[in-house]
Amino acid sequence: MVEQTEPFFVPLERRGVLGIGGSEARTFLQNLVSNDVRRLAADRALYALLLTPQGKYLHDFFLVEHADPEAGTTLLLDVERERAADLLRRLTLYKLRADVVLADLSDRYTAGVIVGASDRFGLPPLEGSARPADGGIVFVDPRRGRLGVRFVLPRDRATGFAAANQVRRGEESEYDALRLREGVPDSSRDLAVERSFPLEAALDELHAIDYGKGCYVGQELTARTHYRGTVRKRLMPVRIEGVTPAPGTPVLFGTVEAGEMRSSSGSLGMALLRLETLEEARATGGALRAGDATLVPQLPEWLADTLPSPDAIGKH
């Protein structure tokens, strides 16, 4: 269910939009990405990954069905804007002779989020539910419904659309704080390109991976990790007490390296932590340090439920 809060909308300037069309668009994506594109529909959005052949993170994105006749596309991808060109390049390499049209539509569409007002859009309170809206599409975040309703709208309509639905303009920091409290990563701010494994960020629990869909790039190692339960690190939200550490700052437990700092907003942040060291810190009451700050893990219930039991940590 989607919890209500004071409604606000935020155009996410870090996000861009790619379009994919052609008669083989869905088959093309189905063979590449981690989710089952056959489930994508006008009333259902998906969250998916493009991985390396070794199962490491390259890109994550939202997939929606929306026709743009002018661009000749039928699917839109809500992606990291500064890395959209890289994703487009990689997709083009896989295209070969397939009947697929690829386009960067970031100058035509705005991607963003509206928090606390899902009931105003006629959307079922279910992750991924979607519907057309004002020349674009709105959809409940497929990862966690509490993150609000995302939108992909023509650039000249986003502000008016929010005003018509009586939601105030918010700051991106407000949304960032909500995202961090929910323990949800923000693309390459939290996921290291060609280094991170998706299960270290519980991306399967965030509905990015369909274990029943069959082959895609990186599928073999991802499935093996899932079925063997060999994840030894986890990305998780932390409360920062002290000076906010820069991304990449090592996290220490005494003199032992326990992980690495990732994104942050105010007193909240995200850190990749070794589960065995985290359990030792909990058992002894020791502190995790990053630079001049102390980090205190703040696990939301959904994420806490995915962690292995203390007896299982380090025994794989």
ChimeraX attribute file (.defattr): number of C-alpha atoms within 10 A of each C-alpha:
attribute: neighborCount
match mode: 1-to-1
recipient: residues
	/A:1	10
	/A:2	21
	/A:3	13
	/A:4	13
	/A:5	11
	/A:6	9
	/A:7	18
	/A:8	20
	/A:9	29
	/A:10	24
	/A:11	21
	/A:12	18
	/A:13	13
	/A:14	14
	/A:15	21
	/A:16	26
	/A:17	25
	/A:18	24
	/A:19	26
	/A:20	28
	/A:21	21
	/A:22	16
	/A:23	13
	/A:24	15
	/A:25	21
	/A:26	18
	/A:27	14
	/A:28	19
	/A:29	21
	/A:30	19
	/A:31	17
	/A:32	20
	/A:33	25
	/A:34	28
	/A:35	27
	/A:36	22
	/A:37	24
	/A:38	11
	/A:39	10
	/A:40	18
	/A:41	17
	/A:42	16
	/A:43	18
	/A:44	19
	/A:45	25
	/A:46	28
	/A:47	26
	/A:48	27
	/A:49	22
	/A:50	23
	/A:51	25
	/A:52	17
	/A:53	14
	/A:54	15
	/A:55	23
	/A:56	23
	/A:57	22
	/A:58	23
	/A:59	23
	/A:60	25
	/A:61	22
	/A:62	21
	/A:63	25
	/A:64	31
	/A:65	24
	/A:66	21
	/A:67	18
	/A:68	17
	/A:69	9
	/A:70	6
	/A:71	15
	/A:72	16
	/A:73	23
	/A:74	19
	/A:75	22
	/A:76	26
	/A:77	26
	/A:78	25
	/A:79	22
	/A:80	24
	/A:81	19
	/A:82	12
	/A:83	15
	/A:84	21
	/A:85	15
	/A:86	14
	/A:87	20
	/A:88	16
	/A:89	12
	/A:90	13
	/A:91	18
	/A:92	13
	/A:93	9
	/A:94	13
	/A:95	17
	/A:96	9
	/A:97	6
	/A:98	13
	/A:99	13
	/A:100	21
	/A:101	18
	/A:102	20
	/A:103	16
	/A:104	20
	/A:105	20
	/A:106	19
	/A:107	10
	/A:108	13
	/A:109	24
	/A:110	24
	/A:111	27
	/A:112	22
	/A:113	24
	/A:114	26
	/A:115	26
	/A:116	20
	/A:117	20
	/A:118	23
	/A:119	12
	/A:120	9
	/A:121	16
	/A:122	11
	/A:123	18
	/A:124	17
	/A:125	18
	/A:126	16
	/A:127	25
	/A:128	28
	/A:129	22
	/A:130	28
	/A:131	23
	/A:132	18
	/A:133	14
	/A:134	13
	/A:135	14
	/A:136	23
	/A:137	22
	/A:138	28
	/A:139	33
	/A:140	31
	/A:141	25
	/A:142	26
	/A:143	20
	/A:144	21
	/A:145	20
	/A:146	22
	/A:147	24
	/A:148	29
	/A:149	28
	/A:150	26
	/A:151	29
	/A:152	29
	/A:153	23
	/A:154	18
	/A:155	15
	/A:156	11
	/A:157	14
	/A:158	23
	/A:159	17
	/A:160	11
	/A:161	15
	/A:162	18
	/A:163	12
	/A:164	9
	/A:165	13
	/A:166	14
	/A:167	19
	/A:168	15
	/A:169	15
	/A:170	16
	/A:171	13
	/A:172	17
	/A:173	13
	/A:174	14
	/A:175	21
	/A:176	21
	/A:177	17
	/A:178	17
	/A:179	22
	/A:180	24
	/A:181	20
	/A:182	20
	/A:183	24
	/A:184	24
	/A:185	23
	/A:186	17
	/A:187	16
	/A:188	17
	/A:189	14
	/A:190	23
	/A:191	24
	/A:192	16
	/A:193	16
	/A:194	14
	/A:195	13
	/A:196	19
	/A:197	25
	/A:198	24
	/A:199	24
	/A:200	19
	/A:201	22
	/A:202	22
	/A:203	19
	/A:204	19
	/A:205	14
	/A:206	20
	/A:207	18
	/A:208	23
	/A:209	24
	/A:210	16
	/A:211	16
	/A:212	9
	/A:213	15
	/A:214	13
	/A:215	14
	/A:216	19
	/A:217	20
	/A:218	20
	/A:219	23
	/A:220	14
	/A:221	15
	/A:222	22
	/A:223	17
	/A:224	11
	/A:225	16
	/A:226	13
	/A:227	10
	/A:228	9
	/A:229	14
	/A:230	17
	/A:231	21
	/A:232	18
	/A:233	21
	/A:234	22
	/A:235	27
	/A:236	28
	/A:237	28
	/A:238	23
	/A:239	21
	/A:240	23
	/A:241	15
	/A:242	14
	/A:243	13
	/A:244	23
	/A:245	23
	/A:246	14
	/A:247	16
	/A:248	16
	/A:249	16
	/A:250	20
	/A:251	25
	/A:252	20
	/A:253	17
	/A:254	12
	/A:255	8
	/A:256	11
	/A:257	16
	/A:258	23
	/A:259	25
	/A:260	20
	/A:261	25
	/A:262	25
	/A:263	22
	/A:264	24
	/A:265	18
	/A:266	12
	/A:267	14
	/A:268	23
	/A:269	29
	/A:270	30
	/A:271	27
	/A:272	24
	/A:273	24
	/A:274	21
	/A:275	21
	/A:276	16
	/A:277	21
	/A:278	20
	/A:279	15
	/A:280	13
	/A:281	16
	/A:282	11
	/A:283	10
	/A:284	8
	/A:285	9
	/A:286	12
	/A:287	16
	/A:288	23
	/A:289	24
	/A:290	27
	/A:291	15
	/A:292	12
	/A:293	17
	/A:294	19
	/A:295	26
	/A:296	16
	/A:297	17
	/A:298	19
	/A:299	17
	/A:300	15
	/A:301	10
	/A:302	13
	/A:303	20
	/A:304	11
	/A:305	10
	/A:306	11
	/A:307	16
	/A:308	15
	/A:309	9
	/A:310	14
	/A:311	8
	/A:312	12
	/A:313	19
	/A:314	14
	/A:315	9
	/A:316	9
